[in-house]
């Protein structure tokens, strides 16, 4: 991504104007090109290349919009601009917003086939802005790459390699607990879900920052592929299950943002990484497992495995009583039914934290939507033989019951807890957001953390 940015104040100017202002702008700024521009413009064309009449070279670019408040104004520009160096016109806040939309729109996934990459570069005058854009775009590119990578190449051991590289880059400490070691260290549910796969389950653990700084812990669901287990998914439901490690991808992207910005926190990242496979030793409906916290759980459905691996990781995270605990997970289809695929739902045990995160999301056009921890629904995962079942007795309110299940493994009186239920995937192409893996709510979350810890 960094090849798309140039530290410079010089470049072909790109102007963003309202469509109603087109004729007036041309009259004032490019009168010689006005007639040819208007005559050759296709009615629906929103990006206009303005030539220098004397030299024939490109002198400016006009981007027409209904509103100039949309951060995705430049999201389609990477595919529309010819090779060259361009300079967005506007105040710093506008340029930063539009440039990020441009960079995210320039993303391509080319690990398995040749893809024509954008060649137009952006000139950014401010070094501070340049670094911020690089850090944010790099983190979201990382999330997209991890989610887009086929499961065969993104199993628990591959995720461990990503963690190793990240730790080396930022001077962090990385450890992992692998296979049967999970039982020795009392992570029974992570082991149970992943034991049927030849790709050994593991708990990935990154630590970074001053040990005396406030403790911030991130937990991400790392189900590298979800067949559904013995409650096997249909083919249509299994097709994109390479994205079921999207929660892990989100926390790695967020961790990269935090470390790149040197936030004054003691960061810990926990990723229970497994493949939910089918084999003779796969866990079964009706099995009962004792979790790390000591609560017993009856398996009602083996396709509700994400909350099982998360509950052990959350119990470990809570053992340190962090200042703040955040998890991301591609947890329920129910949340997608409620909010669609482009609006991530979240839950919080601290309303002040929730309100501040919502405000940041709205300000950054990275919206998030709070859902209720409606305690009355706890009765829906009651079990006759264990402390609780791993999913509700009805499909209604499925995202809420999943969140309530996870809440049993944290101590909200000690630690504010935020749980994101995300899609991690774009099902349609939008400006700046191609089809495929996506980081949702990351910019809002990072901005809140920056406000909380660095201001």
N, C-alpha and C positions, 0 to 999 in steps of 0.2 A: 504493500500500500504506500509506503514512504516514497516510492518513485513517482507518485502522483503529485507530490508537494515540492515546491521550490521556495527557498527563503529569499524573497525578492519583493520589491515594490513595483516591478515592471511586468507588464503583460497586456495582452489584448483585452480591453475593457469589456466586461459583461454587465449589462444593465438589466435590472429587473423592474418592469413597469406594468401598470394596469393596461389592459388591452384598449381601454377607452382613450388612453393617452398616446397611442402609437403615432398618429398623424402629427400631433403637436410636437412630440419628441423629435421626430424626423425633421420637421421644419426647423427646429432650433439647433439640432446637433449634426444633421447630415442632409442638408437641403438638396445637395446634388444627387444623392442616392434615393431621395424620397420617392420619386415617381417609379423608378425601376423596382424598388422594394415593394411598394404597394401593388404594382401591376403583376409582379411575379409571385406574390404571396398566396399560398393555398389558404382557403377560408379557415380551415381548422389548425393551421400551422401556428405553433406557440413559440418556436425558436427561430429567430431571423438572423441570418448572417449578413452584416452590412459591409459592402465593399467600398474601398477607396476608388472613386471613379477614375482618378488619374493613373494609379498604379495597378488597379485590379486586385490588390491584396486585401485580405480581410482587415477591416479597421475596427469593428465592434460587433458585439453580439447583443441582441435584444431578446429577453425572455418575457413573454406576456403572461399575465396571471390575473385571476379575478381578485385575489388578495395577496398582499405581500407579507402576511403573517405566517404563512405555511413554511415550516422548515424543510419541506420536501420539494420546494420550488426547483431546485437544481438536481433532483434525484434522477431524472432521465437524461441530463446533459452529457454524461460520459459517453453515451452511445451516439450523440448528435454532433459533437464538436470535432472538427478536424484537428490533426496533430498541431500542437503549438502550446504556448504558455499563456494562461488567461488570468485576469485579475477581476474578482468580483467587486462591484462598486456598492458602497453603502457604509453605514457606521460599523464599528467593530462587532457589536452584538449581532447585527444582521449578517455580516460576512462570515462570522464563526458558525452561525446556525446553517446558512446556506452551504458553506464548505463541507460541513459534516454530512449534510444530505447528499452532496455530490460524491464524497468519498464512499459512503455506504452504497450509493447507486453504482459505483465503479467496481463493486465486488464481483469476482468470478470464481467459480470452483473448477480448477483445471487439473486436478490430480490424476484424472483418468482419461482425459481427451483434450485435444488442443482447443482452446477457446480464444477468440479474438479479444484481447485485453484493451481497454481504453488507453489512448496515447496522449490525450490532452492533459496537461499539467496545470495545477493551480499555484499561483504566486501568492505567498502569505508574507506580509512585511514583518509582523510581530513574531519574535522567537517564542514568546510565551504561548501565543495562540497556536503556532505551528506545533509545538510539543503537545499541547492539549488535544489538538485534532488527531495527531498521530496516535497518542495513547488511547483515545476513545475508539477510533476506527480500528486500530490493531486489536483491541479487546473484543469488539463485536465481530471482526473478521475471524478471530480465534473461535468464538462460539459457533459461528456459521460453519467453519471448516470442520470442527469436531462433530457437529450434528450431521453434516452432509456426508461424512466419511462412512462407507459401508461397514456394517457390523463386523465382517470378517477381518477388517483392518482397524477396528476400534473396540477391541475386547478389553477386559480388565487389565491385562498386562500392557496393552498399548496405552491405556490411560495412565498407567504408572510411569511409562516413558515420558509422556507429556508433563506429568508432575515433576519428574526428575529434571527435565530441561528447564522448566519454569523456576524451580528452586535454585538451580545453578545460575540462571540469569539474574535473579534478584537477591542472591545471597540468603536464601531461606533454607530451612531444614526439612527434609522429606524422609518419612519412614512409611513402611507398609507392613500389614499383617496379612499373610497369604494362606489360603487353603485351610487345612486342619488347625493351623495356628490360631485361627479365629475361635475355635472351641476352647483352646488352652487359655486364651485371653478373654473369654466370656463375651463373645459376639455371636450368639447362637442363631439369631434369625438371619443375619447376613450369610452365614455358612449354609443354613437350611435352604435358602432360596437359590444359592449359587452352586450347590454341591453336585447337581446333575450334569453340569457342563464340564467339558474337558478343559475349558478356560477357567482356571481356579479363581474363586471369589476372593476378594481382598478388601481391606479397609485402607484407603490412601489418606495420608495425614501430612499436611504442610503447616509449618510454623514459621512466622516471620515477625520481626519488629522487636522493639524494646520490651523486655519482660515486665517492666514496671508500668508500661502504658496500659490504658483501658483495654480489656480483652474483648475482641470482636471475633465471633465464631460463625463460619459459614458452613452449611451442610448441603450437599447436592446429591440427588438421586442419580446413581450411576448404573442403571440397568441397561447394559450395552446392547442387548436384544431381548425382547420379550415375546416369547411364543405363547404366553399364557399359562405355560406349564401344563399339567394334566387337564386343567380347564382350558383346553386349547382354543386359541383365537381362530376365527375363520380367516381365509386367505386375505380378504379385504382389510381385516383388522390388523393383520400381521405385516402388511406390505411396507409400511413406513416405521416399523418398530426399531429401526436403527436409531431413531430419534429419542428413544426412551431413556437415553443418558443425557437428555437435554438439560436437566437440573444440574448435573455435574458440570456440563459445559458452561452454564450460566455462572456458577460459583467460581470456576477457573477464570472466566472472563472478568468477573467482578474483582477477584483477587489480583489479577494483573493490573487493573485500573488502580487499585489501592496501593500496591507496591510501587508502581510507576510514579504515582503522585506522592509517595513517601508520607502517607497519612500517619499521624502519631498514634498508632494502635498496636496492640499485640494480636496479630492476626493468626487465626487457626482455620484451616480448611479441612473438612472431613468428607470423604467421598466413599460410600459403600458401593463398590463396583462388582457387578455380578452379571451373569447371563442366566435368564430364567428359561432353562431348557427342559426337555423331556428325556428321561432315561429311567432305568430300573430303580434308581435311588432318588427319584424326584419326590419332593414332598407332596402330600396328598390332602384332598378335602377331608376334614374330620380330624386331622392330626392336631395335637396340642403341643405348643412350644413354650418354654419358659424364656422370656426375653432377658436382656442384660439388666434391666431394671428390676427384674424379679416377678413382673406380672406375667401370668399365663395367658396365652392367646390360642383360641381355637381357629383353625383354618377353615373358613367357610368357602373361599374361592382362591385358587392358586394364581389367578390373574390379578388379584389385589396384592401384588408382591412388593410394590414400591414402598408402601407404608411399613412393610415388615423390615426391609433393609434400613429404612430411615429411622425406625424407632430405636434400634441399638445405637446408631450414630448420634441421635439426639440425646440419648441417655448419657453417652460419653461426653458430649459437648456440655451438657448441663452439669456434669460432675465438677467442672472448673468454675461454675457460677460466673459465666462471662457477663460483661456489661451489656451486651446485646447479642442475640442469637437469631440468625436468619437462615431459612432453608428455601431452596428452589427445587421443584419437582414437576415433571410431566405426570401428574398424579391421576387425574380423573377426566374421563370423557364428559362427566356431568358438568364440569366447569365450562367446557367448550359449548355445551348445549345452552347453558345459562348466558354466557357472555360472548360466544363466538370465538374465533381463533385468534383475533388480533388484539383483544383486550384481556390482559392477564388479570386473574383474580388473586386476591391476597387476603390473609387473615392476620390479626394482630391481637395480642393480649394487652397492648398499651395503646390507648386511643390517641395520646399525644404523638407518639411515634407514627401511627397510621396517618393522622392528619398532616403531619409534616411531609411524609413521603408522597401523599396525594398531591399536596401543593407543589412539590418539586416536579412530579410527573406532569402536572398541568402546565407548569411554566416551561418545561423542556419539550413539550409535545411528545412525551413518552408516558401516555396515560396508564394508570392502574386503577383497579376497582376493588374496594373493600367488600368482602362478604362476611356474614355474621357467624361467630362461634356460638351457635344456638344450642345451649346445653341441654335443652329438652330432648334433642335428638340422640343424646348418649344412649338412651334406652334401646335404640335401634340396633346397636351392636352388642347387645346382651347375649351371653352364652350360658347354657345350662351346665357346662362341664368345665369352663375356664373363667378367668376373670373377665374376659371380653372376647368377642369374635373379631376377625380382621376386616370385616366389612358389614354394612348394614343389612337388615332383613328386607329392605325395600330399596329399589333404585332411586327413589325420590330423595332429593337433597344429598346426592352422593358425594359432592365435593365437600359439603359441610361435615358429613359423618366421617370422611377421611381426615379432615382437619382436626376434628374432635378426637379421633383415634390418636393422632400424633401428639395432641395436647396432653395426653395422659403421660407422656414421657419427658415433659419439660416441667419446670417449676416457675410459673408466671409470677409468683410472689417474689421470687429472687431475681428473675431475668426477663426483661421484655423479649417476647418471641414474635417473629414475623414469618409467616409461611406463604410462599408463592406457589400457585398452581398454574403452570404455564403450558402453552402449546409447543413453543420452541420451533415452530414451523410455519412458513407462509404458504398458504394453499393457493394464493393468487399473486400475480406480480403487481406491485404498486411502485410509484416513484421512490427510488432508494431502497426498495425492499423486494428483491427477486424471490421467486419461488424457491423454497428449500429452508434450510436451517436459519433460525433467527433468534436474536437476543432481545427479550421483551422485559421491560421494566428495569433494565440494568442502569441506564443513564439516570433514571429517577432515584434508584437506590443509592448509586454512587454519590449523587449530588446531596442526598440527605446525609450520608456518612461524612462527606466533606464538611457540610454545615455543622454536624454534631461534634466532630473531632478536630477540625482544623481551623474553625473560626473563633 
